[in-house]
Amino acid sequence: MFKCILNRLTERLTWLGVIGLITACGATLEIALAEQIIAAGMAVASLVGILTKDKSDDNEAGGCRG
């Protein structure tokens, strides 16, 4: 189970999901602060997308199934 969690933490979509959740939490704050949090979240998500490579299809499950 711990290995499965560690495998997920190395995946690009996991980090994009975490960044998305944190960014969404900023929407409940003060308007000016929320705009800054959303802009920063979008920038970080874009960097994750640029700097990480996609995994091949044969390794998609990450060892968590079966």
N, C-alpha and C positions, 0 to 999 in steps of 0.2 A: 504494500500500500504506500509506504514512504517513497519507494522508488518511482511509483506511478505519479505521485505528487511532484517529485523532483523532475521527472520527464515533462510534465505539463508546464512547469515553470521555465523550461527552456524553449517552449514553443512561442512563436510570434503571436498567434491569435490569443493565447492566454494573456499576454501583456497588453494587447490591444483591448481586450475585455476589461482588464483591471483599470486601465487608463480611462476607458469609457465610463465605467462605474464611478470613478473618482470625479470625472468631469461632470457627470450627471448630478452628483451631490452638490456641485457648485451652483446649480440652478436654483437651489432653495435659499441661497444667501442674498445679501444685498446686491442690487442690480449691477453696480459698477464692479464689485468684486466678482460676481458671477461671470460677467463678460470676460474678465481677465483670466479666471480659472478655465473657462471654456476655450478661450484662445490658446492658453498654454497646453491644455489637454489635447487639442487638435494638433498643435505643433509637435508634441511629444509622440503622439500616435503616428504622425507622418514620419518622424525620424525612425521609429521602430520599423515601420514599413520599408523605409529606404535602406536601413542598415542591416536588416536581417534577411536571410535567404529562405525561400520556401523549401520545405522538406519534400523528398520524393514520395510518390504515392505508396510505395511498398513499406514505408516507415510511418504512415499516417496515424496509426492507432497508438503509437508511442508506448507499446508494451502494456497497456492497461486492460486490454480485452483478452478473453479466451484463456 
